[in-house]
Amino acid sequence: MRLLPCAAILAVLVQPIGAAEMSADQVRATVQRASRQAPADLRGKDLSDLDLSGLDLRLADLSGASLFGAKLVQADLRESNLERANLNGAWLMGADFSGANLTRASLLSVVVMGGEVKKMPVFRGAKMTGVKMIADLPGADLSGADLSDAVIGVNIRNQGMGQMRTDLSSANLAGANLAGADINRTLLPFANLKGANLRRANLFRAKLGGADLSGADVAGADFTEADLGGAILRDVKGLAEAKGLDRAENIDKAVR
């Protein structure tokens, strides 16, 4: 696979966002013609600023090679159905996925920075069970999202050229369901995890410095080699059933 030179990558990221090349009605027509055998093909399409709320985009292909995925910049995807959709490489700056169904969707190497729009995508209350995601989402709103069994952590087998980590620094995950999620090595410093369900989550080597886990449920979670320096562990449930706390880093500096 040919890699883009740094100058070309920068040119893509700083180019202005133009008008959508399809209307919302055209997208709906494309979706209506789609089937399970022939899902909607929206690869590389610019759908910026469109109102696609409530649309059935199950299995849709919104991906693209390298940095040329579909552009969903500031698109309204609230309550849409993106179950098993392919959003690998898609541009998601400012997109609103509140209440959307992203069950088992793939969001690998999505673009959330660059260009004129500086806002993070919103996943408030989204259903993201089993989602596969590698993304830089510092400060993003995933409050109340269902990320149970999600695969967000580093996949050592498929990252031989370097480990890409999901960055959820200072993200809002209050009340999120992360039960059984693989979030190994994920960057979570100063994240809001108040009341989150972390039962059986894999937090191996996760960076949780300064994160607020007040009231979270961590029964069965694995904290082996996780950094807990300054993490707030007040009223945390299931600490006695958590794994690897004796091998966690800076556990003595956690706030209880």
C-alpha positions, 0 to 999 in steps of 0.5 A: 500500500502506498503511503501519502507523504506528510505534505499531501496529508496536511493538504487534505486536512487543511482544505476547506469543507465544500458543499455536500455533493449529494442532497439528503433526498438523494442519500435517502433514495440511495438507501432505499435502493440498497439491500443486505446483499448490496448495501448503500455505497457512499464511499468518499461522498461529501455529505457534510451538513446534511440532515440524515437523522433517523435514516436507516443506514444499516451496512452502509459503506461510508469508508475510504482509502487513506484519508478519503473517506465519506465526509460527514462534517457537521452532519445530523445523524441523530437517531440514525441506524448505522448498525454494522456500517463501515465508517473507516476513514470517514470525516466526522468533525462536528457530526452528531450521532446522539441516540444513533445505533452504531452496533458493531459498526467500524470506526477505524482511523476516522478523521476528527481534526483538521479543516475548518470545523474544530468540533468533536463528533457527539455520541451522546446516548448512542448504542455502540455495542460491539463497535470497533473504533480507533480514533482521537476523541479528546473531550468528546461527549459519549455520555450515556453511550452503550459501549458494551463489548466494544473493541477500542483498545490496541490490536497488537496482531493488526498493528505491526507498524505501530500501535494506534491508541484511541484517545479519550482524554477528558472525554465525557463518559458519564453513565456510559456502559463499557461492560466487557469492553476492550479498552486496553492502552486507551488514553483516558486521562481526566475522563469523566467516568462517573457512574460508568459500567466498567464491569469486566472491562479490559483496562490493561495499561490504560491511562487513567491519570486524573480520571473521575470514576466516582460511583462507577462499577468495576467488578471484574474489570482488569486494571493490570498496569493501568495508570491510576495516578490521581484517579478519583475512586470515591464510592466505586463499586466492585473494587474487591472484585476488580483484577490487577489492582495490585499491579496497577501503576500509581494506585497509591496516588489514587483519590479514595 
